């Protein structure tokens, strides 16, 4: 199976639309690792509660129409859910998002749940899954034993029977995503 893994669209209609057009030339299977939305409320104000959706998040029906794929809950969704205290379609969507999911030997999560080095390299503890896919930092990369491995756009990277952390990059601004082929056990860094 070929799975397109995207992350961090942050409510950008143009960037998400461009990425989805690129993705659909390769596969119909899509998973988003989170941060579908951009929360207008900073971390320092997360104890406040808001009754106006527009104070917390931009609601765009055209953007919502693009969200036809499964997604995980990112840190932006967590904050929106925490501070927005009214019923709204965005809040309903967020309530249904899982924090993580798995597929065979791979674990998928947003990435805000892991520790990061000062250089924004993920420090993922060993676990049951040899492949861990994340987003969050907006910095694409493949990591093995805490070290970054070169990963060029458009070049399939063969995953040996070892443990890897794969950061798929960001939809917003960079329009990057990852094509994971479970049959050939490759990941390809893609750009729309």
Rosetta silent file (secondary structure, phi, psi, omega in degrees, C-alpha in Angstrom):
SEQUENCE: XXXXXXXXXXXXXXXXXXXXXXXXXXXXXXXXXXXXXXXXXXXXXXXXXXXXXXXXXXXXXXXXXXXXXXXXXXXXXXXXXXXXXXXXXXXXXXXXXXXXXXXXXXXXXXXXXXXXXXXXXXXXXXXXXXXXXXXXXXXXXXXXXXXXXXXXXXXXXXXXXXXXXXXXXXXXXXXXXXXXXXXXXXXXXXXX
SCORE:     score description
SCORE:     0.000 S_00000001
   1 L     0.000  140.915  173.246    0.000    0.000    0.000 S_00000001
   2 E  -102.564  122.856 -178.027    1.125    3.527   -0.721 S_00000001
   3 E  -118.698  123.720  173.561    0.218    5.922    2.072 S_00000001
   4 E   -85.422  126.009  178.718    0.578    9.693    1.805 S_00000001
   5 E  -114.539  119.617  179.444    1.486   11.137    5.185 S_00000001
   6 E  -118.770  162.840  178.079    0.950   14.856    5.606 S_00000001
   7 L  -157.032  152.121  169.396    1.262   17.094    8.644 S_00000001
   8 L    60.255   53.640  172.167    0.803   20.662    9.804 S_00000001
   9 L   -73.998  -23.703  175.321   -1.456   22.378    7.277 S_00000001
  10 L    49.771   37.386  174.882   -2.368   24.907   10.009 S_00000001
  11 L    78.252    8.743 -178.157   -5.517   26.027    8.209 S_00000001
  12 L   -83.442  103.842 -178.668   -3.762   27.051    4.983 S_00000001
  13 H   -58.999  -51.550 -175.541   -6.275   26.415    2.209 S_00000001
  14 H   -61.927  -44.450 -179.032   -3.872   27.073   -0.688 S_00000001
  15 H   -66.573  -43.572 -179.652   -1.057   24.918    0.716 S_00000001
  16 H   -66.169  -41.556  179.230   -3.344   22.019    1.621 S_00000001
  17 H   -60.780  -44.094  179.839   -5.116   22.109   -1.737 S_00000001
  18 H   -63.321  -42.979  179.709   -1.775   22.020   -3.592 S_00000001
  19 H   -65.323  -44.063 -179.789   -0.500   19.124   -1.477 S_00000001
  20 H   -62.684  -36.717  176.185   -3.711   17.129   -1.903 S_00000001
  21 H   -63.689  -40.570  177.717   -3.519   17.569   -5.690 S_00000001
  22 H   -66.562  -44.574 -179.371    0.064   16.262   -5.588 S_00000001
  23 H   -59.817  -45.078 -173.232   -0.871   13.394   -3.266 S_00000001
  24 L   -69.003  -11.867  172.523   -3.772   12.234   -5.415 S_00000001
  25 L   -78.262  -16.069 -176.402   -1.427   11.678   -8.361 S_00000001
  26 L  -108.636  -38.163 -174.474    0.317    9.017   -6.234 S_00000001
  27 L  -163.649  161.590  174.957   -2.322    7.438   -3.980 S_00000001
  28 L  -100.487   -6.508 -177.450   -5.800    7.711   -2.558 S_00000001
  29 E   -93.502  118.606 -175.984   -4.657    6.771    0.969 S_00000001
  30 E  -132.081  140.069  171.670   -3.911    9.818    3.137 S_00000001
  31 E  -135.008  131.060  175.314   -3.183   10.307    6.832 S_00000001
  32 E  -102.584  135.398 -177.939   -2.601   13.679    8.464 S_00000001
  33 L   -88.163    6.632  172.947   -0.446   13.748   11.596 S_00000001
  34 L   117.453 -179.262 -171.701   -2.231   16.767   13.039 S_00000001
  35 L    58.362   50.271  172.331   -2.302   20.534   13.331 S_00000001
  36 L   -60.178  -37.075 -174.511   -5.114   20.797   10.813 S_00000001
  37 L  -114.065  166.436  172.376   -5.880   24.190   12.342 S_00000001
  38 L  -114.341  119.306  178.452   -3.979   27.161   13.713 S_00000001
  39 L   -81.071  129.319  179.888   -5.067   28.209   17.191 S_00000001
  40 L   -78.096   -9.286 -177.278   -5.121   32.013   17.618 S_00000001
  41 L   -99.577  120.592 -179.403   -4.592   31.634   21.371 S_00000001
  42 L   -71.228  165.448 -178.001   -0.976   31.296   22.468 S_00000001
  43 H   -57.133  -34.502 -177.404    0.271   28.792   25.041 S_00000001
  44 H   -67.652  -18.627 -178.872    0.468   31.489   27.735 S_00000001
  45 H  -107.282   17.093 -174.591   -3.294   32.048   27.479 S_00000001
  46 L   -69.070  -11.456  176.372   -4.356   28.398   27.524 S_00000001
  47 L   -86.032   -9.717  177.275   -6.071   28.830   30.922 S_00000001
  48 L   -80.544  158.760  178.425   -8.532   31.338   29.461 S_00000001
  49 L  -123.415  140.291 -173.579  -11.879   30.218   28.015 S_00000001
  50 E  -125.875  142.551 -179.184  -13.461   31.597   24.839 S_00000001
  51 L  -109.921   -9.149  178.307  -17.050   31.598   23.556 S_00000001
  52 L  -105.367  119.517 -178.741  -16.382   33.123   20.116 S_00000001
  53 H   -57.538  -41.500 -176.634  -14.992   30.677   17.557 S_00000001
  54 H   -64.881  -19.794  175.008  -13.342   33.490   15.595 S_00000001
  55 H   -73.166  -24.331 -171.118  -11.270   34.401   18.672 S_00000001
  56 H  -105.653  -41.107 -174.431   -9.780   30.905   18.693 S_00000001
  57 L  -153.034  149.613  175.476   -9.627   29.592   15.130 S_00000001
  58 L   -83.589  121.892  177.758  -10.451   30.688   11.587 S_00000001
  59 L  -100.719  116.389 -178.512  -13.434   28.708   10.333 S_00000001
  60 L  -125.325  110.228 -179.676  -13.417   28.430    6.536 S_00000001
  61 H   -56.635  -33.994  178.699  -16.051   26.158    4.921 S_00000001
  62 H   -66.102  -40.762  176.900  -13.879   25.810    1.796 S_00000001
  63 H   -65.224  -44.642  179.694  -10.970   24.586    3.920 S_00000001
  64 H   -57.152  -36.169 -179.198  -13.283   22.236    5.824 S_00000001
  65 H   -65.242  -22.601  177.543  -14.394   20.720    2.498 S_00000001
  66 H   -77.341  -19.935 -172.512  -10.769   19.623    1.879 S_00000001
  67 L   -82.748   68.345 -177.379  -10.648   17.631    5.140 S_00000001
  68 L  -105.045   10.874 -175.279  -11.856   14.309    3.738 S_00000001
  69 L  -118.422  157.772  176.345   -8.971   12.211    5.105 S_00000001
  70 E   -68.155  148.910  179.278   -8.245   10.770    8.551 S_00000001
  71 E  -142.205  159.279  172.972   -6.156   12.888   10.867 S_00000001
  72 E  -100.703  171.045  179.591   -4.553   12.744   14.271 S_00000001
  73 L   -90.064  123.084  176.083   -4.785   15.352   17.012 S_00000001
  74 L   -98.839  179.982  179.991   -1.949   17.869   17.048 S_00000001
  75 H   -66.702  -28.955  176.793   -0.998   20.399   19.684 S_00000001
  76 H   -66.829  -41.894  178.091   -3.059   23.088   17.906 S_00000001
  77 H   -65.236  -38.649  177.688   -6.176   20.924   18.154 S_00000001
  78 H   -59.439  -44.479 -178.425   -5.463   20.250   21.827 S_00000001
  79 H   -69.096  -41.160  177.510   -5.294   23.967   22.566 S_00000001
  80 H   -59.186  -47.529 -179.573   -8.431   24.755   20.527 S_00000001
  81 H   -60.742  -36.208 -177.800  -10.328   22.009   22.346 S_00000001
  82 H   -72.000  -43.006 -172.048   -9.108   23.313   25.680 S_00000001
  83 H   -94.270  -23.483 -179.164   -9.930   27.013   25.256 S_00000001
  84 E   -87.452  119.960 -173.107  -13.050   26.920   23.042 S_00000001
  85 L  -114.816   24.973  176.173  -16.092   26.251   25.215 S_00000001
  86 L  -120.828  156.648  176.349  -18.922   26.393   22.676 S_00000001
  87 L   -73.935  133.231 -178.448  -20.354   23.734   20.410 S_00000001
  88 L  -162.986  151.644  179.068  -19.045   24.113   16.870 S_00000001
  89 H   -54.993  -36.492  177.674  -18.174   21.824   13.903 S_00000001
  90 H   -63.508  -44.770 -179.867  -14.430   22.394   14.472 S_00000001
  91 H   -64.100  -38.346  177.970  -14.784   21.361   18.115 S_00000001
  92 H   -64.662  -44.578  178.761  -16.800   18.279   17.057 S_00000001
  93 H   -60.251  -47.278 -177.688  -14.132   17.265   14.497 S_00000001
  94 H   -60.553  -39.752 -178.159  -11.354   17.723   17.055 S_00000001
  95 H   -60.696  -25.438 -177.689  -13.168   15.604   19.642 S_00000001
  96 L   -91.432   -5.570 -175.536  -13.050   12.638   17.252 S_00000001
  97 L   -81.384  126.990  175.436   -9.329   12.831   16.457 S_00000001
  98 E   -76.620  159.561  178.107   -7.117   10.141   18.021 S_00000001
  99 L   -78.954  -28.067  179.669   -3.705   11.048   19.421 S_00000001
 100 E  -154.992  166.482  174.560   -1.978    8.248   17.521 S_00000001
 101 E  -151.154  168.913 -179.163   -2.555    5.323   15.211 S_00000001
 102 E  -134.506  158.841  173.486   -0.610    2.351   13.882 S_00000001
 103 E  -148.827  111.706 -178.310   -0.233    0.401   10.664 S_00000001
 104 L    51.659 -111.899 -175.601    1.711   -2.858   10.776 S_00000001
 105 L   -94.917   10.054 -174.578    5.196   -1.901   12.038 S_00000001
 106 E  -114.601  140.238  173.078    4.599    1.867   12.057 S_00000001
 107 E  -110.572  134.934  179.528    3.427    4.257   14.758 S_00000001
 108 E  -120.487  128.743  174.920    2.006    7.620   13.701 S_00000001
 109 E  -151.031  166.807 -176.334    1.698   10.614   16.022 S_00000001
 110 L   -66.886  -47.183  178.956    1.899   14.383   15.731 S_00000001
 111 L   124.189  -16.830  177.727    5.232   14.741   17.502 S_00000001
 112 L   -72.588   -8.176  179.144    4.477   17.145   20.328 S_00000001
 113 L   -85.781  -10.010 -177.639    4.390   14.071   22.577 S_00000001
 114 L  -104.121  165.023  176.128    8.120   13.351   22.119 S_00000001
 115 E   -84.448  152.325 -178.708   11.196   15.128   23.444 S_00000001
 116 E  -128.542  144.171  175.676   13.225   17.319   21.099 S_00000001
 117 L   -74.729  167.559  175.978   16.895   18.296   21.103 S_00000001
 118 L   -59.455  -23.356  178.376   17.842   22.000   21.066 S_00000001
 119 L   -92.478   13.956 -179.839   18.400   21.576   17.286 S_00000001
 120 L    63.079   39.358  170.704   14.854   20.240   16.828 S_00000001
 121 L  -101.762  134.533 -176.614   15.853   16.626   16.335 S_00000001
 122 E   -70.145  138.891  177.355   13.331   14.151   17.780 S_00000001
 123 E  -114.900   82.229 -175.108   14.410   12.090   20.774 S_00000001
 124 L   -94.674  125.890  179.315   12.025    9.147   20.573 S_00000001
 125 L   -69.103  152.334  177.185   12.444    6.392   23.119 S_00000001
 126 L   -60.897  144.681 -179.271   12.695    2.816   21.899 S_00000001
 127 L  -152.385 -165.750 -175.671    9.376    1.111   21.654 S_00000001
 128 L   -72.067  -25.824 -174.781    7.412   -1.628   20.052 S_00000001
 129 L  -102.045  125.695  179.871    7.276    0.006   16.600 S_00000001
 130 L   -72.762  -21.610  178.567   10.427    0.193   14.445 S_00000001
 131 E  -116.045  125.700  178.060    8.997    3.042   12.351 S_00000001
 132 E  -124.241  118.291  178.855    7.742    6.220   13.997 S_00000001
 133 E  -102.438  130.954 -179.302    6.235    8.928   11.773 S_00000001
 134 E  -138.114  171.937  171.770    5.918   12.455   13.173 S_00000001
 135 L  -132.526 -121.375  171.659    5.449   16.083   12.149 S_00000001
 136 L    74.449  -54.072 -173.998    5.259   19.031   14.568 S_00000001
 137 L   -82.306  -13.835 -176.558    8.658   20.689   13.984 S_00000001
 138 L    69.672   10.344 -178.689    8.026   21.351   10.260 S_00000001
 139 L  -110.548  105.264 -179.021   11.550   20.024    9.595 S_00000001
 140 L   -67.373  145.621  177.392   11.550   16.919    7.373 S_00000001
 141 E   178.927  159.552  172.979   14.103   14.256    8.152 S_00000001
 142 E  -115.627  132.693 -176.757   14.924   10.619    8.743 S_00000001
 143 E  -124.911  136.257  176.978   16.608    9.761   12.024 S_00000001
 144 E  -133.815  121.791 -178.058   18.416    6.616   13.072 S_00000001
 145 L    53.380   39.857  177.218   19.858    6.363   16.592 S_00000001
 146 L    78.377    2.946 -179.319   19.354   10.096   17.034 S_00000001
 147 E  -110.498  141.090  178.685   21.305   11.014   13.911 S_00000001
 148 E   -77.547  137.255  178.226   19.912   12.678   10.826 S_00000001
 149 E  -111.743  135.056  178.855   20.223   10.762    7.544 S_00000001
 150 L   -55.498  137.591 -177.185   20.271   12.657    4.215 S_00000001
 151 L  -144.786   99.823 -176.130   16.844   12.540    2.543 S_00000001
 152 L   -85.742  147.800  177.736   16.480   14.190   -0.837 S_00000001
 153 E   -63.405  132.420  175.869   13.139   15.215   -2.337 S_00000001
 154 L    82.991   -4.566 -178.787   11.810   12.653   -4.801 S_00000001
 155 L  -103.567  114.721  178.106   14.341    9.940   -3.933 S_00000001
 156 L   -60.694  134.077  177.448   12.872    6.819   -2.287 S_00000001
 157 E  -106.355  121.273 -179.017   14.742    5.931    0.906 S_00000001
 158 E   -80.659  123.455  178.612   14.837    2.183    1.624 S_00000001
 159 L   -87.557  110.800  177.276   14.065    1.428    5.248 S_00000001
 160 L   -71.691  173.396  179.424   16.244   -1.457    6.393 S_00000001
 161 L   -75.076   62.673  179.893   15.053   -3.746    9.182 S_00000001
 162 L  -134.790 -177.467 -179.335   16.098   -1.136   11.744 S_00000001
 163 L   -98.109  131.119  179.909   14.446    1.561   13.813 S_00000001
 164 E  -134.805  149.606  167.040   13.735    4.950   12.218 S_00000001
 165 E  -114.637  126.932 -177.542   11.963    8.165   13.100 S_00000001
 166 E  -118.045  116.471  174.593   10.594    9.938   10.027 S_00000001
 167 E   -95.402  118.968 -170.853    9.547   13.580   10.215 S_00000001
 168 L   -82.936   -2.626  179.860    7.328   14.197    7.201 S_00000001
 169 L    83.618 -164.643 -173.339    7.717   18.001    7.141 S_00000001
 170 L  -126.494  142.332  172.603    4.938   20.567    6.849 S_00000001
 171 L   -70.110  -48.388 -176.206    2.139   21.313    4.420 S_00000001
 172 L   -63.946  135.764 -179.924    2.075   24.997    5.396 S_00000001
 173 L    67.852  -55.570 -173.481    4.620   27.125    3.522 S_00000001
 174 L   -86.191  -22.626 -179.567    6.817   24.184    2.390 S_00000001
 175 L    55.090   40.100  179.520    4.076   22.004    0.870 S_00000001
 176 E  -100.996  154.655  177.723    6.008   18.870    1.811 S_00000001
 177 E  -159.518  175.970 -174.919    4.688   15.393    2.530 S_00000001
 178 E  -127.880  135.497  174.036    5.875   11.783    2.631 S_00000001
 179 E  -104.819  114.421 -179.115    4.939    8.790    0.505 S_00000001
 180 E  -104.572  117.305  178.968    5.283    5.581    2.525 S_00000001
 181 E  -103.568  108.534 -176.253    5.216    2.389    0.469 S_00000001
 182 L   -70.558  -26.325 -178.199    4.578   -0.547    2.800 S_00000001
 183 L   -75.228  -47.575 -179.687    5.312   -3.114    0.080 S_00000001
 184 L   -88.659   -6.787 -178.313    8.754   -1.806   -0.949 S_00000001
 185 L    53.766   54.416  177.551    9.398   -0.439    2.575 S_00000001
 186 E  -126.842  155.219  170.520   10.424    2.962    1.270 S_00000001
 187 E  -125.504  134.328 -179.820    9.686    6.556    2.225 S_00000001
 188 E  -122.009  124.475  176.702    9.879    9.315   -0.344 S_00000001
 189 E   -77.060  124.190 -174.897   10.053   12.975    0.603 S_00000001
 190 E  -119.223  155.887  177.920    7.638   14.801   -1.695 S_00000001
 191 E  -142.225  130.117  178.832    6.967   18.448   -2.452 S_00000001
 192 L   -82.157    0.000    0.000    3.943   19.947   -4.206 S_00000001
